[in-house]
Amino acid sequence: MIKKEFEILSSIGLHARPAALFVQTANKFESEITVIKDQSEINGKSIMGIMALAVSKGEKITIIVDGKDEKQAMDALEELLTKRFAQM
């Protein structure tokens, strides 16, 4: 299991397009992916769950990845959150 905290850098937060990209990336892996914001814990492979979190720029989320490809999954999600979303 890998657990990391991220600050959302995208100017539009984790809504609509960024949420869709996050879920598409998460679904490439077999590992279970959980996203936590405040007291809410959702399946990171669920577009409705990610959208329901309503994560805005500057807010922090915690991602937990557990499974046989957890390292690759966390690396891909980290790159998405820290590099690609920063440009949005």
N, C-alpha and C positions, 0 to 999 in steps of 0.2 A: 504494500500500500504506500502511495506517495500522496502527501498533502502539502499544498502551497497556497499562499495568499497573494492576490493580485489586486492592484488598483486599476480601475478602468480608465484608460487614457483617451478613448474615442470621444470626440466632442458630442456625439449623439448617444453615448452610453452603449448599453448592450440591448438595443432595441432593433426591431425589423431586420435589416440586412446583416448587421453584425451578429444578431442572434441566430439567423439562418446559417451564416458561415460557421459559427461556433458549433451548432448542432451537426452540420454536414461533416465537419472535422471530427467531432466526437464519434459519429457513427461509422467512421472508417476503422475503428478499433473494437476488439472484443471485450476489453476491460469495462468494468462498471465505472461510470463517471458521475460524481455527485457534485453539485454546486450549492454552496451555502452562502446566504446573505442574511445577516442578522440572525433571526431564529428560524428562517425558512430554509429547508433542505429539499432540493429537487433533483430529478434525473437529468443529467447534462445532455442526454440524447433526445430530450423532449422540447420541441420548439415552444409549445404552450407553457411549459414549466419555466423556460428561460425568459420568455416574454412576461410571465406573471411576476417574476422577481422585480421587474421595473428598475434595473440597475442604471444609474445615471453616472455621468462623468465624475471622476474623483471618488466614487464609492468603492469599497473593497468587497471582494468575494473570496471565498476559499474553495479550492477545487481538490477533491479527493478522487484519485484514480486507483482502482484495485483490479488486478488481473494479470494475465501472462504477458500482455504487451503494454503494461502500465507506463514504463519509461518512455517508449515511443509516443504514446498517447499524450502524456504530460508535456513532453518536448514540443509536440505539434501545437497543443493548446497554448503553451507558454509563448511560442513564437507568434501565434495569431494575436494573443492579447497584448504582447509587448511591442510588436513591430507593425503588423498589418493594421490593427485597429487604431494605433497611434496616429496613423495618417488620415483617418476618417474624420 
